Amino acid sequence: MVLSDILLKKLVCPNCKGKLVYEKEKDKLICHKCNLAYRITNNIPVLLNDEAEKL
């Protein structure tokens, strides 16, 4: 899946409101400040803290 640049600029980490980085290889959104990875399912970012993967 390819997220649009416009969408990526608007998405923030639900935990710290920091910037998310899209990793195409893993198909995840990464928050380096919180060390969390948010998965993308069916082309929809799952931005739930309970669903986040710790890095």
Phi, psi and omega in degrees: 000145177241118177276141180288153179297325180296315179295317181298326179290334183269334182285138176227162177295129180291342181277307186246355183066021178274176182290140174255140179249130181272122175256107185296320183298320182266348183056050180222158173257129186247134170251110182286333180292317181266350185057048179236148175240130179253128182281164176239121182239127180053043179066019180237122176294130179262096185260060178246129180300325179293335182265352184289149179257129178284139180267000000 
